[in-house]
Amino acid sequence: MPELPDVEGFRKVLQSCAKGRTIQRVDVRDTGVLHGVSTRRLRDALEGRRFTEPERRGKWLLARTGGPTLMLHFGMTGALVCGHPDDAAEAHDRVLFTVARDGQLRYRDQRKLQGLWLADDESEVVRLLQRQGPDAMTVGPKEFEAALCARRGSLKTALIDQSVLAGLGNLLADEILWRAGLRPTSRASDLTEADCRRLYTHMRRTLRSAVTAGCVPPRDSWITGHRDDPVPTCPRCGRPLRRSRVAGRGTVWCPRCQ
């Protein structure tokens, strides 16, 4: 599933492939990924405009044009790739944006759980994002503590709740909690100030590494690198990892280290 580091990578794809270039053509190959906008309206709003500096907010990518803003969400299987207009479209390429100087952005998504929105102005951007909490990459320690550490329910449930903190998903949550030595099933409201500080520190460190990698990397030194092993073991203590479900999501954690 695309999480904050993946979407930051998609932002860089858009920036390198299309920033400053005129949108010459919009081809919608599957209207099932369009939300609140028709194919004709999308074309009329975007063709002839230029992509400007893109932004990422949580798991959302904002493709600015100096007018309407194209808002992309990647769900569980979405991606943004850069290609050439002459390249054959793949089966899951849903919308193609051909830009000047022979570039083409492709919104690719197998399961189509999210998709594309069009915001006419900034007030519409704000409306679409109004239920989203502070961005995990830019939130400060005090705002983090206020948003997360007084929540009811399990700690992992709070971490992956986009209305609490935007950008974290299943892999990041498990990795951050393992690094911080906190059980995913512990109650967020039971955290001490020291726990909150430690959790915030490890979240920032994990995000920095993951953003550099462009994903949550399956490194041997990360719990992410072992979660799919036949017999997963903790890279810190070597003990068997435990698999369970928290907030309906497959969760991997170390009973000794956490």
Phi, psi and omega in degrees: 000130176299127176241187185312311181298323179294316181292326174297323175295320177295325176300319180291326175298312180298318182298315184283330185271329192223350182301131179082000183258147179284136176278108185274327183205141174242119179247114178264111181267346180207108182289352180294346178262359179269134181237115177070016179212139178272166176301315182297316181294322179297316178296312182299324183284330190251324184296130183096347177269168178248140170290132176253204184293119180282157179231152171242133175228106187063235179264007179265144172246127180254112178265099183281150179228003188084357176219244176297152178248125174276124182248125185243134173233138193257001175054230181258337187227011184281160177201160173238123183234155180252131180218199180241143181304334181276350179290140178295137178289143176273166187302326185256014172285111188265320180222134181244133178243103178275128183239167182302155180065039169061043174249157177210123173269138181233122172273113186245130183202121182285311189267344175058044180278340176231230179146220189238139174235157175236121178256123183290330181208180185293329179296328178287324174300313180299319181296318181291335182255010190294336180269003183270137178282184180297149181291132184296336183278335186243353182296140177275166184298321181290318178294323177299312180297318180294323183284322192253315197279004174241012182285149170280160178089184185287157182295318180293321178304317179293320183297323184265002177280112185293341176281345177266309183213126187265128171122337183273141176235197188297311182295314180298317181300313180297318182295314182296316181294322177297315179296325181276354179070035183239136181286139180296335182272353179293155182279132179301324183288348179270356182292140173277170176300322179295321177299314180298318179296316181295319179297317179297315181300315181288329175298313181297317180295317180296317180296318180300315180294318182291320178297320177299321180281340182081011179190181171271101193286137179278060182282153180298331182275358179252149175295332177301327181286354184236354188295333181259007176295150177304319175232086186290136178235154182288126179291349179267310186248348178082359179282159179298139173279155178252140176252135177208185176238128177230130183055033178077007183247140175299126188233135179240133182205165182253115181298335181275313185279344182239000000 
